């Protein structure tokens, strides 16, 4: 399942990150979004341009295009 289709306030485990842009992949890694990380989907912006997620104790806003490239499984 893709991160952009997750239910809100549920925890998921990251299983794949399908970004080809190395810089974007490194940025996600620096924020703690790596394979095996636990992530909680919180909410989307009004036009679904961004998705708020929590990784550890940090809340991060991801672009919807980035979230579509992150595969997760429910915990």
Sine and cosine of phi, psi and omega as CSV:
sin_phi,cos_phi,sin_psi,cos_psi,sin_omega,cos_omega
0.00,0.00,0.54,-0.84,-0.01,-1.00
-1.00,0.01,0.54,-0.84,-0.04,-1.00
-0.86,0.51,-0.53,0.85,-0.04,-1.00
-0.96,0.29,-0.14,0.99,0.01,-1.00
-0.94,-0.34,0.15,0.99,-0.07,-1.00
-0.96,0.27,0.43,-0.90,0.11,-0.99
-0.96,0.27,0.54,-0.84,0.01,-1.00
-0.96,0.29,0.50,-0.87,0.05,-1.00
0.88,0.48,0.48,0.88,0.11,-0.99
-0.87,-0.49,0.49,-0.87,0.01,-1.00
-0.99,-0.12,0.59,-0.81,-0.02,-1.00
-0.69,-0.73,0.38,-0.92,0.08,-1.00
-0.95,-0.31,0.75,-0.66,0.02,-1.00
-0.95,0.30,0.82,-0.58,-0.01,-1.00
-0.94,-0.33,-0.38,0.93,0.02,-1.00
-0.31,-0.95,0.52,-0.85,0.11,-0.99
-0.80,-0.60,0.94,-0.35,-0.15,-0.99
-0.99,-0.17,0.56,0.83,0.04,-1.00
-1.00,0.08,0.71,-0.70,0.06,-1.00
-1.00,0.01,-0.38,0.93,0.01,-1.00
-0.96,0.27,0.94,-0.34,-0.05,-1.00
-0.88,0.48,-0.63,0.78,-0.01,-1.00
-0.89,0.45,-0.69,0.72,0.02,-1.00
-0.90,0.43,-0.64,0.77,0.01,-1.00
-0.90,0.43,-0.66,0.75,0.04,-1.00
-0.92,0.40,-0.59,0.80,0.04,-1.00
-0.89,0.45,-0.70,0.72,0.04,-1.00
-0.88,0.47,-0.67,0.74,0.01,-1.00
-0.88,0.47,-0.63,0.78,0.01,-1.00
-0.92,0.39,-0.37,0.93,0.05,-1.00
-1.00,-0.02,-0.02,1.00,0.02,-1.00
1.00,-0.09,0.07,1.00,0.00,-1.00
-1.00,-0.02,1.00,-0.06,-0.02,-1.00
-0.72,-0.69,0.25,-0.97,0.04,-1.00
-0.87,0.50,0.76,-0.65,-0.02,-1.00
0.99,-0.12,-0.23,0.97,-0.01,-1.00
-0.94,0.33,0.54,-0.84,0.11,-0.99
-1.00,-0.02,0.72,-0.69,-0.09,-1.00
-0.68,-0.73,0.64,-0.77,0.03,-1.00
-0.90,-0.43,0.81,-0.58,0.05,-1.00
-0.98,0.18,0.81,-0.59,-0.08,-1.00
-0.97,-0.26,-0.82,0.57,-0.04,-1.00
-0.20,-0.98,0.18,-0.98,0.09,-1.00
-0.88,-0.48,0.33,-0.95,0.08,-1.00
-0.96,0.29,0.18,-0.98,-0.08,-1.00
-0.82,0.57,-0.65,0.76,-0.01,-1.00
-0.98,-0.18,0.24,0.97,0.01,-1.00
0.86,0.52,0.51,0.86,0.04,-1.00
-0.98,0.21,-0.51,0.86,0.02,-1.00
-0.74,-0.68,0.37,-0.93,0.03,-1.00
-0.79,-0.62,0.78,-0.63,0.06,-1.00
-1.00,-0.02,0.75,-0.66,0.04,-1.00
-0.73,-0.69,0.37,-0.93,0.08,-1.00
-0.90,-0.43,0.79,-0.62,0.08,-1.00
-0.83,-0.56,0.85,-0.52,-0.14,-0.99
0.85,0.53,-0.87,-0.50,0.01,-1.00
-0.92,-0.40,0.39,0.92,-0.04,-1.00
-0.92,-0.39,0.72,-0.69,0.08,-1.00
-0.99,-0.15,0.77,-0.64,-0.10,-0.99
-0.80,-0.60,0.66,-0.75,0.13,-0.99
-0.99,-0.17,0.85,-0.53,0.03,-1.00
-0.95,-0.32,0.56,-0.83,0.14,-0.99
-0.92,0.40,0.56,-0.83,0.00,-1.00
-0.85,0.53,-0.59,0.81,0.02,-1.00
-0.89,0.46,-0.61,0.79,0.03,-1.00
-0.94,0.35,-0.70,0.72,-0.03,-1.00
-0.88,0.47,-0.53,0.85,0.03,-1.00
-0.91,0.40,-0.37,0.93,-0.04,-1.00
-1.00,-0.05,-0.03,1.00,-0.02,-1.00
-0.97,-0.25,0.87,-0.50,0.02,-1.00
-0.99,-0.14,0.66,-0.76,-0.05,-1.00
-0.68,-0.73,0.27,-0.96,0.14,-0.99
-0.75,-0.67,0.57,-0.82,-0.02,-1.00
-0.89,0.46,0.52,-0.86,0.06,-1.00
-0.98,-0.18,0.00,0.00,0.00,0.00
